[in-house]
Amino acid sequence: MKYTEFYKLSTGYKAGSIPPIFDVKYIKPIPAVGSDSIMYHDGRYCIETIINKSYERLAKLGKHYIGFKIIESNSILNKGRTLYSNINPMI
């Protein structure tokens, strides 16, 4: 199975800080959550088609999404192999 995993930026929370500390230096790309975070692909699509469809979806998702990875795996629960990655935290 091939699927695209979309990414957003984290909030900048410093892990373990009490009271919570939020700072720009702790912002990093993280996988998005929810129904828009994963896009499954037809097994007959070539990688170029999957990349194009992923860019189209990224454009529709809006400015809060910063990129994506295309992953091949036998299950979404397994890490799988990254076929293509374009995550730009500078957007």
Long-range contacts (C-beta under 8 A, 24 or more apart in sequence): 1-40, 1-41, 1-43, 1-72, 1-73, 1-74, 1-75, 1-76, 2-40, 2-41, 2-43, 2-45, 2-50, 2-70, 2-71, 2-72, 2-83, 3-38, 3-39, 3-40, 3-41, 3-70, 3-71, 3-73, 3-76, 4-38, 4-39, 4-41, 4-50, 4-53, 4-54, 4-57, 4-68, 4-69, 4-70, 4-71, 5-31, 5-32, 5-37, 5-38, 5-68, 5-69, 5-70, 5-71, 6-31, 6-32, 6-36, 6-37, 6-38, 6-39, 6-57, 6-58, 6-61, 6-65, 6-67, 6-68, 7-31, 7-32, 7-65, 7-66, 7-67, 7-68, 7-69, 7-87, 8-32, 8-64, 8-65, 8-66, 9-64, 9-66, 9-89, 27-89, 28-89, 29-66, 29-67, 29-87, 29-89, 32-65, 36-61, 36-65, 38-76, 47-83, 47-84, 50-83, 50-84, 51-84, 54-84, 63-91, 66-91, 67-91
